[in-house]
């Protein structure tokens, strides 16, 4: 099993969510995050004063998937989240040792189906 964390622009969340659902990968968690990457900071005017903002609002999608669906899931996120511009985000992949469904106590890959 693998855990995918994808940090994307909030405007692309619906596209990614629908694409994953169509591909039978409907399980995900979504977290609002702020962060910075290689792009430069930007300025905003708030109540007449200009403020420099380094952190940008993003969304982190977390999916735990079977090894067979790894490349499929990554490609879907790449296609649906891309605007071909700086700040589109990143995808991180981790190894998952185990998963346990609390209700039935099912373990392993059966717990994420």
VENHUWO-V945283 format. One record per residue. N is the residue number from 1. RES is the residue in one small letter. D_FIRST is the distance of its C-alpha to the first C-alpha in Angstrom with 2 decimals. Layout:
BEGIN
[[N:RES:D_FIRST] [N:RES:D_FIRST]]
END
This chain:
BEGIN
[[1:x:0.00] [2:x:3.77] [3:x:6.98] [4:x:9.97] [5:x:13.43] [6:x:16.25] [7:x:19.80] [8:x:22.25] [9:x:25.83] [10:x:26.48] [11:x:28.45] [12:x:25.45] [13:x:23.30] [14:x:24.77] [15:x:24.30] [16:x:20.57] [17:x:20.19] [18:x:22.25] [19:x:20.59] [20:x:17.05] [21:x:18.75] [22:x:20.59] [23:x:17.49] [24:x:16.12] [25:x:13.54] [26:x:15.77] [27:x:13.73] [28:x:14.30] [29:x:16.21] [30:x:19.08] [31:x:21.03] [32:x:24.36] [33:x:24.62] [34:x:27.41] [35:x:27.26] [36:x:28.78] [37:x:27.86] [38:x:30.27] [39:x:32.40] [40:x:35.66] [41:x:36.63] [42:x:38.67] [43:x:41.64] [44:x:42.37] [45:x:45.68] [46:x:45.58] [47:x:48.90] [48:x:50.88] [49:x:49.17] [50:x:46.72] [51:x:43.51] [52:x:41.12] [53:x:37.47] [54:x:34.93] [55:x:31.83] [56:x:30.70] [57:x:29.00] [58:x:25.51] [59:x:22.62] [60:x:19.05] [61:x:16.45] [62:x:13.16] [63:x:10.31] [64:x:6.88] [65:x:5.68] [66:x:4.56] [67:x:5.17] [68:x:8.64] [69:x:9.23] [70:x:8.59] [71:x:12.26] [72:x:13.62] [73:x:12.54] [74:x:13.83] [75:x:16.98] [76:x:17.69] [77:x:17.66] [78:x:19.77] [79:x:22.21] [80:x:22.61] [81:x:22.87] [82:x:25.12] [83:x:28.82] [84:x:29.46] [85:x:30.91] [86:x:30.41] [87:x:28.16] [88:x:25.67] [89:x:22.83] [90:x:19.79] [91:x:16.04] [92:x:13.88] [93:x:10.32] [94:x:8.75] [95:x:6.40] [96:x:5.31] [97:x:7.16] [98:x:7.64] [99:x:8.56] [100:x:12.12] [101:x:14.25] [102:x:17.58] [103:x:19.92] [104:x:19.02] [105:x:17.19] [106:x:14.55] [107:x:11.58] [108:x:8.08] [109:x:6.74] [110:x:10.47] [111:x:10.65] [112:x:9.09] [113:x:11.34]]
END
